[in-house]
Amino acid sequence: MQRSLDIAQSSACGHTFRSLNTQALEQAKASDSALPLAGLAISVKDLFDVAGEVTASGSTVMEGNSTAAQDAPAVARLKAAGGVMLGRTHMVEFAFSGMGVNPHFGTPVNPLALSVDPQTPRIPGGSSSGAAVSVASGAAFVGLGSDTGGSIRIPAALCGLVGLKPTARTVTTVGAVPLSTTLDSIGALTRSARDAKLVHEILSGQTLPAISKNLKDCHFAVAQSVMLDALDPLVAANFERSLQLISKAGAKITHIALPEIADLGSIQARGGFSAPEALAWMIPAGLWPARQAEMDPRVAQRLRMGQDMSAVDYVRLVQARQQWIAHVEAALTGFDAVLSPTVPLVAPPIADVAPVDGKDAAQGAVRDAEFFRINALMLRNTSVVNLLDGCGISLPNHQAGQLPSGLMLWQHGGCDAVILQCAALVETVLNYN
């Protein structure tokens, strides 16, 4: 634990921790060695209630709120399993982007990308940015996060980690500030699929079956619609290499069109779930519209989209999603998982997407446009799984000396055990270390 604290207070974790637990060392020494996380450091995204602390959700407008009366169940379960809270991690304001940029508290630097390219600080991905950096830097064993459109899997891919987005209903969201009550999922960033399974069992309170198959028993699909478009050359090469390794190990891989993915644009043409559902709690809390000027302008811009959605539009969105899920589930029958690049890009430099300081409106507009362009690409593949009410895991699939990239295994809801079994098998052949 002392090593974890030392790293957490070092430059490797700049802008990573909102606060540190001053009693962590003593709590680790007193931990029961028989527990699964006995004395291991966990970090907690600033989205979750921690008894006696303010849950700010990455925003200055929440800093004056009352402290939480008790831990969120997800936090309490990790502690009950022997985990010691190292600290609370920074995040994107209200979890509303996949980049990891926060103009209020700063943006953590991607540790693995920096080791590859020391001259270029790059984004860690978000919204669970601090959670990812806490694990990638070696400070924490587990980074507790949330995933509404990819907020666990995106930083996992960009930082060379494993990130699990479970089926949303398997882990309670009680005690976590919502972005979308429809899409929010609670999960963790870890260093291996085995650890991801362990932590998910703790968070869900369910014991999953042990691996009962090998890769020769697995049948994977590759979705060719949308998810393979506009890939960075390195991401494309690592994805093809991953498919070759998995196939060579005996798994069956079938390329499918899955045109339903392309239908999501028209389904969400009048807006998605996040903005209106976030406003549904912000308005009665007095945060919107009264305090929108204090928010990250990019976050406020996206929240404003929720004001224009009518009740009829929302009901139609819910109905269209339900029909879409049924079609996709039918198309994926017979497959253990779908294989896709987690994100189409490697981590861009922070300087390319950070807000412009000063009064250069023209340059600020250019930077904002680039931010939203890249953010849309970052969320493109991962958000499909959230809209499917599915489960997915990102595994590192880069090679030594490369900027990190991720391979995503995903399926419809309720397939968590199979996804985790397949991930553990696939992990053994990727050889990314």
N, C-alpha and C positions, 0 to 999 in steps of 0.2 A: 504493500500500500504506500510506503514511503516513496518508492519509485514512481508510482502513479501520481502522487501529489507533486513530486518534483517536475515531472513532465507537464502536468496540468498548469504549473506556474511558470513554465519556460516559454521561450519565444515560439516554440513549435505549436503552442496552443493560444497564440494571440487571437483575441476576439472570439474565443471558443467557449469559455465558461462565464456565465452571468454571475455565478457565486460558487464558492467551494465549501465543502463540509469540513468545518474545523475539528470535528470529532471523528473523522474518518479513520485515522490511524488507530485510535482506541477501540472503535467499533470493530475494525478488522481483527484486532488481537483477541477480542471477546467472542468472535463469531464461532458458531458450532461447526466443527470440522466435518461432521456427518452430513451437512446440508449440501445440496448440489452446487451452489454458488459460494460456498464457504469462504468468506472474507474477500471475495473478488470485487473489484471496483466497477460500479455501474454509473453511467451518466444519465441524466434525466432531461429531456427536452423541456424547454420553458413553456410548454403547452399543458403540462400535467400538474395537478395540485400536489403540493408537498406541505404537510402540516407545519403551520407557523410561518410560511413564506407566501409572498405575493406571486400569483401566476400572471405574468405580464404578456405572454404569447408574443414576445419579440417586439412589443409596442410600448412607447412612452405613455400612451393614453391610458394604459392599464396599471401603471406603476403605483397609483394612489389607491388602488382597490384594497379591500380588507384581506388579511392573510387567510390562507386555507385552514379550515378546522381539522382536516384529516388528509391523509395521503390518498391520491387516486388509487383505485384497486390495482391498476397495473404496477404502480410504484410499490404498493404494499405487498404484492405477491413476490416481486423481486427481492424485497427486503426479507420477507418471510423465508425465502429460499437461501438466505445467507448472503445475498448481495449487499454491499456497502455503498451507499450513495456517495460518490466522489464529488459531484456538483451538478448544478443546473446549467444546461447548455443553451447558447444562443441559437436563434432560428430566424427564418424569414418572417417578417411581420405578419401575424395572423396565418402563417403557413401558406401564403398566397403566391408562391412561385417555385419553380424547380431549380433555381439558380444558386441560392444561398446568399444573395446580396442583401445586406441590411444597412441602410444609411444612418440609422440611429446608433447602432452599437458596433459597426464595422463588420467586415466580412472575413471569416477565417480562411487562411491559406491552405490549399490542398497539399497535405504533407508528401504524399507519394509522387504527385506531379512535380513538386518542387525538388525532390531528390533526383528526378530525371532531367529537369530543366531549371537549374537553380537561379537563372536570371529572370524567370518569368513567373511571378505569383499567379496562380490560376484558381478559379472558383472551385469550391468543394461540392457544389450541387446543393439542392435544398428540397424541401424546406428544412429538413433535419440536418442542417449544415454543421452545427456544433457537435451533434451526436456523432456524425461521421468522423470529424476530425479528432474527437476524443478517442475513438477506437483506432483510427489510422495512425495516430501519433504514438500509440502504445499506452496512453493514460488510462483508458478504460477497457475492460473486457467486453462489456455490453453497452451499447448506446440505445437507450429507449427512445423511440421515435413514433411518428405517425405518417400515414401514407394515404393521401386523398386523390392524387393523380400521378404519384410516383415519388413522393417525398422521402421514402426510405430507399427505394431501388435506384433512383437517380444518383444520390450521393454515394451509394455503394459502388455503382459502376465507375464513377469518376474518381473515387478514392481507393479502388482496388480492394473492396470489402464484399462481404456477403450481406445481402439485405432481403429480408422476407416481408412481403405483404400478404398476410393471411386472409382467408375469407373473413369479411368484416364482422360477421356475427359471432365469430369464435372468441373474440377478446372484447370485453366491455370498454366502451368509450366514456363511461362515467368518470367525472373528475378531470376531463380533458376539454380545453376550449375547442368548440367545434369550428371547422371550416365548412364542411358539408355533412349534415346528419345522414345523408344518403350514401356518401362515398367514403367517409373517414374510416380508416383501419388502423389498428394499433399493432406495432411490431418492433423489431430491433435490428440493429446493425451489429454484425459479429465478424469473426475471421474465418469461419468454416460453416459448412452446411450442418455438420454435427452439432455445433454450438447453436445454430439457428433453431434446430429441432428442440434442443434442451430448453432454450429460452421460451420458445413458443409453448411448450408443454407447461411451463411455469405460468406464463401469462394467461393461457386458456384454461388451465386446470384440467387438461385432458392428457392422458398418456397415449401416445401414438404408437402404432405397431412398429416393430423393428423391420429392417430391410429384409424383404422376402423374395427379392428377385435380383437378377444381374442385368447388365446392359443388353445382353442377348435376348432378354425377355421384353425389352422396351420398344415401343413404337412411338416415334416422335413425328410431329407435323412441323413444317416450315411454312409460315404464312407469307405469301408473296405479295399480297395486296397492301400497299402503303408502307408497311414496316421495314421494307428493304430499300425504300426510296432515299435518295440524297444522303447516302452514308459517307462519312469521312473515309478516305482510303484505308487508314489504319484499322478503323472499326470494321470495314468490309473484309479486309484481309484476315483479321482475327476471328470474325464470324465464320468465314469459309474454313479456316484452319480448325475451328472447333467442330464444325460439322464433319470434317474428314476424320478427326480423332475419335469422335463418337461413333461414326459409322465403322471405322476400322476396329473398334472394340466390340462390334457385333450388333449394335442397335439398328433398328430399321428406321429410316428417315423417308418421309413422303412429303413432297412439295404440294401444297394446296393453294388454291386461289384465295379463298376466304374473302369474297367481295364485300361481305357485310361490314368489314372494317371501314371501307370507303363510305359507307352509308352514314357514319357517325356525324359527318359534317352537316348533312341535311337534318338529321335528328336534333342537333344542337344549334340549329341556325338562329333560333330566337333566344339563345343563351343556355348555359349549362346549369348545374345544380349549385355550384359553390357560391357564387355571388348572392343570389336571392336567399339561400339558406344561411349565409353569414349575416346578412342584413336582418334576418328574422330575429336574431338575438341582440345584434348591435343597436337596433332602433329602440327597443324597450329599455336597453341598458344606458341610453342617453349618449352613446358614442357616435351615432350617425343620425343626421348629418352634422350635428353640432361640432364634432371634433375631427372631421375629416381633414381639415387643413393641417393638423398635426401629424397625420399619417404619411408614410412613404407615398409620394404622388403616384407611383406606379401601382401600388396596392389600391389606393383610392380610385384610380382610373378603372381598375377591374371591378371594384365593388359597385361603382356607379352603374355598371351594366345590369346589375340586379334590380335597379329601380324601375327599369323599363319592362320587366317581365310581368305580364298579367297572370291572374289566377288560372285563366283558361290555358295560357301558354304553358304554365307549370304542370297542370294536369295532363296536357297533351304530351309533354316531355316525359312524364312518369310512364304513361301508357306506351309511348313509342319505345322507351327503354325496355320495358317488360317484353314487348314483342321481339325486339332485337336480341335480347338475351336468349329467348327460346330458339331463335334461328341459329345463333352461334353455338349454343349447347348441342343442337342437333348436328351441326357441321363437324363438331369435335368428337363425336361419338367414336369410340374405338382407339383413340389416341391417349397415351399416358400424359403427354404434355405437348405444348407448342414451343418451338425454339425460335427466338428472335434476338436481335441486338437489343440490349436494354435501352440504350440511347444511341442515336445515330452519329453523335459527335464525341470527340474527346473534350476535356475541360478547356474552355476558352480562357484567355488571360482576364484577370479581374479588371484590368484597365480598359478592356474593350466594352464592358457592360456596366461598370460602376457609374452612378450618377455623376454628372459634371458639376464641379464646384464653381461657384461664382455666378456671373450673370450672362454667360455666353449662351443665349437661348437657342441659337442655330445649332451649335455643337451639342447642346443638351438634347435637342430633338433628334439629332442623328444617333446619339448614344442610346436614347430611349427606343428608337426604332430597332436598333440592333439587339437591344435587350429583349424586346418582345418577339423578334424573329427567332432568336436562339431559344428563348423560353418555350415557344410553341414546339420547336423541334425536340427539345429535351423531354417534354411531356407527351409527345405524340404516341410513342409505343407503349409506355407504361400506363397511360390513362385508359387505354383500351381494357385493361384488366380490371380497373376500378369500375368502369361502366358495366362490365360483364358481371359485377359482384363476384369476381373470381379471386384466385390466389396466384401469386407469382413470386419467384425468387431470382435475384441477380447474383451471378457468380463471376468472379474475375476471370477473364480469358485472354489477358495480354501476356506478353513475354517479358522477361527481365530487360530492363533498360528502355521500355516503351512507356508512353503515357497510358494510364489505365483505360480499359474498356470492359464492358460487361456482357455476359450471355444471360438472357432471361428465359426461364422455364415457366410456363403458365398454363392454367386450365380454368374451367368454370368453378363456381363456388362449391365448397365441400370436398375438394380434392387435395387438401393440404397434406395429408399423409403420403399420398402418391407423389406429389411434387417434391416433398422433402426426401423421400426415398430416392427418386430419380436424381435429385440434385447431389446427393451424397455419392451416387455412382458416377455421375458425369464429372464431378469435381476431381475424382481420382485420375482421369485421363487428360484433363486440360493442361496440367503442367505449367501453371502460370508463375510459379515461384522460381 
